């Protein structure tokens, strides 16, 4: 575990030295490592009644009726800052001119026509998208989105799918539908495409140590703007919001690591999705082993729900029945040179060593030049009225 942390710290330190020269004419990015408290005071209460009385008095007279204990404190040790930092949920980002993605977005979904966070999020943001579904679920999904947005997964993509393990298990996971999205994008003349999981609740801008929801499709557009500068990027996407802590400094992007759940993929790659499990990591590794780069943005994030939190998808089909050992073992079988099965947090995981891909360097396209000024693309912060 310590070795993994050291590798991550080294990766961040190295990138801090170089990201400024790459992140030019991009949105300002001002996250810092927030300092520890200068003074800490501990209050002790004889009983719960005294605590509740103190809490209400402090809220009224010291914190201007802001909620003093807001659920972010630890259960075992309640704490609050003075003055309270304004919650990110009180803000959102708008934009002066609509900027939607250049390339098509596909949501791969199965069994989630009742609760489908990604489609709801994209509809709220007025972002066009397709949803790839099973034929027998068409009528149910027609009550969720416009039927014109629904694409039925052709059986041939299941029949021809490379499950990697030669066994009697017919399940393909989401990879077959993702391959159909890839081909659909090519057939419609696009050079790239987005493919999203169906359990993403938000897309957020991370700046000034705040993760703030975006109201339209500009995170996708800005990501495209950045990666299209380079001639050797095969894949990009947004990091998970819960992997980026608001009190920590991080570079606006990482390169040469795995891309999960929300992926922008170059259509002319010689690869396709394969494997029943961990197909995201497998595709990223094959791209990196070919000498290309991947880019994972921290400047914009995806608010991804835990895989097993809502019913449908692969939750029942895979994880409820068989746990995590098989998915970790398949990745080790695919990439024994960099992937290992490890036991952590009371279950099986995979650990991938990405250090060997440090040599894959981003290469700008010819005849491009940039100023050192920021470009916020017309984004502006909106403060909501606190309740």
Buried (B, 14 or more C-beta within 10 A) or exposed (E): EEEEEEBEEEBBEEBEEEBEEBBBBBBBBEBEEEEEEEEEEEEEEEEEEEBEEEBEEBBEEEBEEBBBEEEEEEEEEEEBEEEBEEBBEBBBBEBEEEBBBBBBBBBBBBBBBEBBBBBBBBBEBEBEBBBBBBEEBBEBBBEBBEEEBBBBBBEEBBEEBBBBBEEEEEEBBBBBBBBBBBBBBEEEEBEBBBBBBBBBBBBBBBBBBBBBBBBBBBBBBBBBBBBBBBEBBBBBBBBBBEEBEBEEBBBBBBBBBBBBBBBBBBBEBEBBBBBBBBBBBBBBBBBBBEEBBBBBBBBBBBBBBEBBEBEBBBBEBBBEEEEBEBBBBBBBEBBEEBBBBEEEEEEBBBBBBBEEBEEBEBEEEEEEEBEEEBBBBEBEEEEEEEE
